[in-house]
Amino acid sequence: MKTKSTALRLKTVLLITFTIFELVSFTTCKAQSIVGSWKGVSTKYYYNEEYAKQIGKSTEEKNGKDFDGFDINYNAGNTFVMHITKPNSTEVMIMKGTWSLSGDKLTTTRELQFNPTKRSSISTILITGNKMIQTTEIMPPPSRIRQAITTCVKM
């Protein structure tokens, strides 16, 4: 009697497992593309221990008038152009580079002029509607910023 009951339970578990698998495999993901123009609205910086001691705080959030304004255009050809404007300034710095996206991992590499070590930055992105939150991976020294979380809106 026990073996019939065990066999029946096993068949039921297998049937439920296969049904779930079939339902999941027919579900399609409607991931949004990063291609297009995005405007930075805020960034929260997490500083390394040494720099935090120098300035007396371990984090800092910048937005509004204190924020270095920037917009970035992710082109379909996996290149980007970023325009950065310092607060209370009309001078615009232009950075270019390449990008790639694998799942929610965005890898960007700035052009040599702004990146002599040819180091890429890796971020995890989350896009909801017209808002993108970009969280950088932990940045190694000599960067004084350990991590940054940036919020952008699609233009």
C-alpha positions as CSV (number, residue, x, y, z in Angstrom):
1,M,0.0,0.0,0.0
2,K,2.9,2.4,0.8
3,T,4.5,1.9,-2.6
4,K,1.3,2.8,-4.5
5,S,0.8,5.9,-2.3
6,T,4.5,6.9,-2.8
7,A,4.3,6.3,-6.5
8,L,1.1,8.3,-6.8
9,R,2.7,11.2,-4.9
10,L,5.8,11.1,-7.1
11,K,3.6,11.2,-10.2
12,T,1.6,14.1,-8.9
13,V,4.8,16.1,-8.0
14,L,6.3,15.3,-11.5
15,L,3.0,16.4,-13.2
16,I,2.9,19.7,-11.2
17,T,6.6,20.3,-11.9
18,F,6.2,19.8,-15.7
19,T,3.1,21.9,-15.8
20,I,4.9,24.8,-14.0
21,F,7.8,24.4,-16.4
22,E,5.6,24.5,-19.4
23,L,3.8,27.7,-18.2
24,V,7.1,29.4,-17.4
25,S,8.6,28.5,-20.8
26,F,5.6,30.1,-22.6
27,T,5.9,33.4,-20.6
28,T,7.6,36.1,-22.6
29,C,9.7,38.9,-21.0
30,K,9.1,42.4,-22.3
31,A,12.4,43.9,-21.2
32,Q,12.8,47.5,-22.0
33,S,15.8,48.7,-24.1
34,I,18.3,51.3,-22.8
35,V,18.6,52.6,-26.3
36,G,17.7,56.3,-26.4
37,S,18.3,59.5,-24.4
38,W,18.4,59.5,-20.6
39,K,18.7,62.5,-18.2
40,G,20.4,62.0,-14.9
41,V,18.3,63.3,-12.0
42,S,20.2,62.1,-8.9
43,T,23.2,60.1,-7.7
44,K,23.9,58.6,-4.3
45,Y,27.7,58.1,-3.7
46,Y,29.1,55.6,-1.2
47,Y,32.7,56.6,-0.4
48,N,35.6,54.4,0.6
49,E,36.7,54.4,4.2
50,E,39.7,56.7,3.7
51,Y,37.8,59.4,1.8
52,A,34.8,59.1,4.2
53,K,37.2,60.0,7.0
54,Q,38.6,63.0,5.0
55,I,35.1,64.5,4.4
56,G,33.3,63.3,7.5
57,K,30.6,61.3,5.8
58,S,30.4,57.9,4.1
59,T,27.6,58.7,1.7
60,E,26.3,61.7,-0.2
61,E,23.3,62.2,-2.4
62,K,23.3,64.9,-5.2
63,N,20.3,66.1,-7.1
64,G,18.8,69.4,-8.1
65,K,21.1,72.4,-8.1
66,D,24.0,70.5,-6.5
67,F,23.9,67.8,-9.1
68,D,26.3,67.6,-12.0
69,G,23.7,67.5,-14.7
70,F,24.2,64.9,-17.4
71,D,22.4,63.3,-20.2
72,I,23.4,60.1,-22.0
73,N,22.4,58.7,-25.3
74,Y,22.8,55.0,-25.7
75,N,22.9,54.3,-29.4
76,A,21.7,51.1,-31.1
77,G,25.3,50.5,-32.4
78,N,26.4,49.9,-28.8
79,T,28.1,53.3,-28.4
80,F,27.1,56.1,-26.1
81,V,27.6,59.9,-25.8
82,M,27.4,61.6,-22.4
83,H,27.1,65.3,-21.8
84,I,28.1,66.5,-18.3
85,T,27.5,70.0,-17.0
86,K,28.9,71.1,-13.6
87,P,26.5,73.1,-11.3
88,N,26.4,76.8,-12.1
89,S,28.4,76.3,-15.3
90,T,27.7,76.4,-19.0
91,E,30.8,74.3,-19.8
92,V,29.8,70.9,-21.2
93,M,32.2,67.9,-21.0
94,I,31.5,65.3,-23.7
95,M,32.4,61.6,-23.0
96,K,32.0,58.8,-25.5
97,G,32.4,55.1,-25.3
98,T,30.9,51.7,-25.8
99,W,28.2,49.7,-24.0
100,S,26.9,46.2,-23.8
101,L,23.9,44.7,-21.9
102,S,23.6,41.2,-20.7
103,G,20.4,40.6,-18.7
104,D,20.4,43.5,-16.2
105,K,24.2,43.9,-16.3
106,L,25.3,47.0,-18.2
107,T,29.0,47.3,-19.1
108,T,30.4,50.6,-20.3
109,T,33.8,51.6,-21.4
110,R,34.7,55.2,-21.8
111,E,37.0,56.3,-24.6
112,L,40.8,56.4,-23.9
113,Q,40.9,60.2,-23.2
114,F,38.8,59.6,-20.0
115,N,39.9,56.1,-19.3
116,P,43.6,55.6,-19.7
117,T,43.5,52.3,-17.9
118,K,40.8,51.0,-20.3
119,R,38.8,49.8,-17.3
120,S,35.1,49.0,-17.9
121,S,32.3,49.9,-15.4
122,I,29.7,47.3,-14.6
123,S,26.3,48.3,-13.3
124,T,23.0,46.6,-12.5
125,I,20.1,48.4,-14.1
126,L,16.4,48.4,-13.4
127,I,14.0,50.1,-15.8
128,T,10.5,50.8,-14.7
129,G,8.4,52.9,-17.1
130,N,10.6,55.9,-18.1
131,K,12.9,55.6,-15.0
132,M,16.2,53.7,-14.9
133,I,18.1,53.0,-11.7
134,Q,21.7,52.1,-12.3
135,T,23.8,50.6,-9.4
136,T,27.5,50.3,-10.0
137,E,29.4,47.3,-8.9
138,I,31.9,47.9,-6.1
139,M,34.7,50.2,-7.5
140,P,38.2,49.2,-6.7
141,P,40.9,51.7,-5.4
142,P,42.2,54.2,-6.3
143,S,38.5,55.4,-6.8
144,R,37.3,57.3,-3.7
145,I,33.8,56.3,-4.6
146,R,33.0,52.7,-3.6
147,Q,29.6,52.5,-5.3
148,A,27.1,54.8,-6.9
149,I,23.3,54.6,-7.5
150,T,22.1,56.9,-10.3
151,T,18.5,57.6,-11.3
152,C,17.8,58.7,-14.8
153,V,14.6,59.4,-16.7
154,K,14.0,58.8,-20.4
155,M,13.8,61.9,-22.5
